[in-house]
Amino acid sequence: MAFGRGAKMDGRRPSSPSSSMCTTTTVVVFVALCLVGAWMMTSTTVFPVEPTSNKKSEPIEVSTSNKKTEVKDQRAEVGFGETDEAAKSGSVSSEKFEDTDNNDNVPDESHSNRDAPEEEKFPENTMEKPVEMAEEKEPPKEKEDSKDSFDDANGKSEGQSAKEGGETGQSGDEEEKSTTDNDVEKSDGEKKEDQEGKSEDDATEQPQIEEKVEESGEKEPAAKANEVFPDGAQSELLKESNTENGSFPTQAAESKNEKEAQAASKSSGDEITYSWKLCNSSAVTDYIPCLDNEKAIKKLHSTKHYEHRERHCPAEPPTCLVPLPEGYKHPIEWPKSRDKVWYSNVPHTKLAEYKGHQNWVKVSGDHLLFPGGGTQFKNGALHYIDTIQQALPDIAWGKRSRVILDVGCGVASFGGYMFDRDVLTMSFAPKDEHEAQVQFALERGIPAISAVMGTKRLPYPSRVFDVIHCARCRVPWHIEGGKLLLELNRLLRPGGYFVWSATPVYQKLPEDVEIWNAMSSLTKSMCWKMVKKTKDTLNQVGMAIYQKPMDNNCYEKRSEDSPPLCKETDDADAAWNVPLQACIPKLPIGPSVRGSKWPEMWPQRLEKTPFWIDGSRVGVYGKPANEDFEADYAHWKRVVSKSYVNGMGIDWSKVRNVMDMRAVYGGFAAALRDQKVWVMNIVPIDSPDTLPIVYERGLFGMYHDWCESFSTYPRTYDLLHADHLFSKLKKRCKLLGVFAEVDRILRPEGKLIVRDNAETISELEGMAKSLQWEVRMTYAKDKEGLLCVQKTTWRPKEIEASM
């Protein structure tokens, strides 16, 4: 009845006992689910890793209350190479690759065996460059995990594939198992949250780990790496391991190769920027580093023997650029240049004022004029040259006498007009108060160098000049035991002539008579025979002509051994920075010895193999010497005709002064015989001494060390040629200084032709471009290259600090 009233009042139908029980059960289940959910949100579940070896495995903790997991952080560290081996090789990020270049960074084997995973005990199998892997065929399916691990050890980023982007540090099945087990206890909503959190982690994870590594500067221990690579995964990797290298390079080899590649890249000029500045020298536009070294000259104890005119090179070759004279113009072409040059190119007038009355040089408007005269031939050099021929027909200009040395040449008019008689003249004079005399000569298109008869031998081999000429050359031949004249004796070919035109020959002043008597006594004791003494009535001068003996008979018959014969140990061909000696070298004995007989007449001597070069000797290129000589000449004739003359677009009518920076047999110069050029053949001091062969052919040249500056003025050569020179120089000195010297020597619009290995060609091309030179041709094949560049008038604005 009570129930009846309650029901009526609530307006509800009374509940059955079964309905009440369902309600109670529902409430209990709901409360239980809430409690379970709350417990899951606040608890931590530990999933142990099944060990596959006797080694005890540590558990991996997964925090279900945070979206970011410790597993992800651990995976990221390994992904950047934080294994024991990779950590030691420094492959944390791409910026750290340089640290692996040192072979000392190869991990200690005992340490690796103790602490590192088994896969790290095989470094030869854990490295492979991506480009090499791309070239190989696709590996079998079971090798994919192994390949990915090698890439990680090499510092590869994790975003390279979809698989790598989704990894959590566990490999393959282990990762999948962990995820499945975890999902059993998660609701659908929680799974969704984890997926969203995982996506966010992937986007931010890599830079965070990089920042962590860089800030701490420390690597994770090997034990931590083991946590992320379970032993099961290691076992799979080791199934594909091999104790031999196979197709995989070693870390040591890769590091070494990378270091060499980086060094080559830097040396190639591809990634190097050059900062050029103008030279800061008191010589300004006429700067010759080895002759204008003021600091060295000031320290000299004496200048009595012209030491201040000799070479004193800086310890480090300059890398600055010599400025151009204001208003510089392209030089006047040969043969007009023999008579006049642009004043703006050589803006010096003192010599015109001092020697104008002797017809050396005169100023006329925009030009400097050269009437062809000299101190001893005011009425012209050609008449003077013919006077010598008339006085001594045996001298036979252009036939018997082809290569001559002119001492104290002035502006080299004598050598300039010798071209009309088919004679090649090596002229030299010091850089002295006769302002820029050698520069005048070179601007005119006449060969000359800056040198002095001082305390050292001249840079030429012995017994090579057919004639030596001195016209008022201001050299005291007779003093100090005739040391300076004995140097000419060293250079003069047996049977060659010395032409001396000076006031003691034809004047009777007391000083002249004294010098003449001293010279007569000296030349007699040297066994030189005076074959002619004559006068040039037009120029009102006289000359004496002496001849050197062909054998040692006279030396052996002398009553006094003065000057003495040189010691047997003396090498008469040694000429680079060798002090002068007051002695006479013995003449060669035997029909097959150089100098024992006169060369062939010109021009036959150009092409004929020297008589003292035969098959018993080995040539520079490995063949018997006579075959080597012939093959070299044939090679250069082919190269010059097909490539240099007809294939490079060079206007040879504008080329006059040429230098072969590394001549061997002189084949390049010989091949240019039909061009109106002369070639200075340089034999570097560290190359085989083939310079006597060059002279035997009727050509000329000198020794030089290209780690130092050359004894010439700036802007004096139209074309420089270098055959495999620069790659050899790299072993001894920096190429930047050598290239600065090339720039100094070469005229604006002048050409540089280089044949060398491709690496060196690339490096030189980079330097040329930095100077804003024009690249006319570049070609490479089979690691060999050819480069032709043209200098421009560009000069930097900034001047270097005080030298």
C-alpha positions, 0 to 999 in steps of 0.5 A: 500500500505504501508502494501504491501511494509512492507510485501514484505521487511520482507518476511512475510505474513500480520497478521490477527487481531485475531492472534495478540490478541492471542499473546498479551494474551499469553504475559500477562498471562506469565507475570502474572504467573511470578509475581504470582510465585515471590509473592509465593516465597517471601510470607508467608501463615498462616493456622489457626487451626480449634478450637474444643473447646471454647479455642482459638487456635493460628495459625501455621506458615508455611514458604514456603521460607525455606525447614525447617519448624517451625512445624518440630522443634515443633514436634521434641520437643514433640517427646522427651517428651516436654509436661508439664508432661514429662518435669517435669518427666525428660524424655527428653532423655534416659539419663534423666530417672534417674530423674524420680525416685524421686516421688517428680517429679510427676507434680503438679495437679493444674498446669497441669490442668491449662496449660497442654493439657487434655490428660496430666491430666491422667498420669496413662494412659500416660505411658507404657513400650515397653516390656509390650505393646509387650506382649499385644494383638494388640489394636483396630485401634482407639487406635493407636494414643493414644499408640504412644503418651504414647510411646513419653511421655516415651522418645521413639525415633521417628524412631520406625515406618514409621509413626513416622518417617514422622510425623510433630507434627500434628496427623493423619488427621490434618497433611494430611489437612495442606499438601493438602492445602499447595500443592494447591498453590505450583507448581510441582517443589516446591512440589518436593523441599519440599519433598527433604527438608523434607527428609533431615530434618528427617535425621538431626532433632533428634540430633539437637533437643537433642542438643538444649535441652541439651544446654539450659537446659530448657523445652518448656512451656506447651502452645507450646505443645498445638500448636502441638497437636490440640484439635481435636487430644486430643479429640480422645485420651481422648475418650480412657482415663480412670480414673482408671489405667487399664493395664497402670502403673502410672508414680510414680510406673514406676519411683519407679520400675525403681529406684529399678531395677537400684539399684538391677542391681548395687547391683547384681554385673552385672555392678559393677567393683571391684578394689581389692588391697593388705592390707597394714598392719604390720602383712602382711600375718597374718593380723587379722583386729580386733586384728591388729588395731594398731591405736586403740591399741595405744589409750588404756589407760591401758594394765593391763588386756590384753586390747591390746589382745582384739578385736578392730575392724576398724570403716569400715571393710577392703575391701583389700586382705591379701597377700599369704606367698611366696611359699604357698602350698596346706595344708597337709591333715588330719590326717597327718597334725596333725604331720606336716605342710608346713613351707612355709604356716606358716613361723615362727620359733620363737616358735620352738626356744622358745618351742622346748624343750617342744616338741611343734614344731620343724623345719625339712626341708620344714616342721614344725613338731609337736611331740604332746607335750606341757608344761605339757605333754612333752611325748605326749598329748595322755598319758596325756589325758589318765592320766586324765581319769584314775584319774577320770573315771567319766569324761568318754571322748567321752561319758559323756564329749564330748565338752570341752574348752582348755584355753591357748591352745598353738599349740592345741596338747591337742585338736588335740589328743582329736579327738582320744577320740571322744571329740570336743575341743574349743581351744583358745589363744591370739595373743601374743609373742607365735608367730602364735600358733593359726595359727599353730593349724588351719594349723594342722586341729585343731579347735582354735580361737584367744582370751584372758581372759581380760575384756570381756566375751568370746563369748559363752553361759552360762552352755555349756562346759562339761569340761574346761582345763587349762595346764599352761595357764598363767591366774591369776585366783585368782586375783581381786575377781576371776573374770576370774575364775568366767567367767569359772564358767559361761561357765561350765555346772552344774556338769561339771569339771575344770582340772587345771594342773599347777605348784602351784598344785605340786610345793612347791615354795613360789609363787606356795604355795601362788597361791595354797592357794588363789585358794583353798579359791576361789574355795571353796567360789564358791562351786567348789568341788575338786574331784581329785588331782593327778600326772602324773609320766611320765611327772612329773606334777600334776593336780587338778580336780574340779566339779561345783555344780548341784544346788543352795544349796551350794550357799544358805549355804555360810557364806559369800556372796563372790563372790556374786550371780549375780543380777536377771537382769543379763543375763548369756547368753549375751556374745557379748562385755559384761564386766566381772562381779565378781559374780555367776549366779544362777543355773537353777531350774526345770526339764524342764530348760536347765542345770538342768540335764546332756545331753544324752551320746554321740553320742545319744545327737547328734540326740535327741531333747534336753529335754528342747525343747518342743512343748510349744515353737515356733521354728525358722521356725515357727513350735513347737520347737521340730518339728522344730528341727527334721525337720531341721535335716532331711532337712540338712541330705537330702541336705548334702547327695544328694547335698553337698557330692554327687552332687557338686564334692567336694573331702571331703578327702581334707576338714578338717576345716569347718565353718557354718556362720549361724548355727541355730540348728547345723543341717548342722554340724550334717549331716557331722558327717560321714566326717572327718571334724569339724564344727565351728557353728556361730550364728550371734548376730542378729539371734535367740540365738540357740547356746545352742542347738548346744552345747547340741547336742555335737557340738560347736560354738560361737557368731559373728557379720559378719559386723566385722572380725572373730578372726582367722588367714588368710587361715584357713578354707577349706569350708565356708557355708552360709544359707541365711546369706548375704541377712540379712547382707545387711540390716546392712553392706556392703557386699563387706567388708564381702566378703573380710573377706570370702576371708581372712578366706578361704584357696586357693582352699577352697570352699564357698557354699551359699544358698540365694535369687537369687538377693544376689546370683548374687551379690556374684557371681559377687564379686567372679568372680572379685577375679578370683574365679572359679564358680563351681555351680550356680542355681536359682529357684523361686527367691532362689539360690545356689552358690558354688565357689572355691578360687584361688591363685590370688592376686592383685599387687597393695598395698592400701594406708597406713592404 
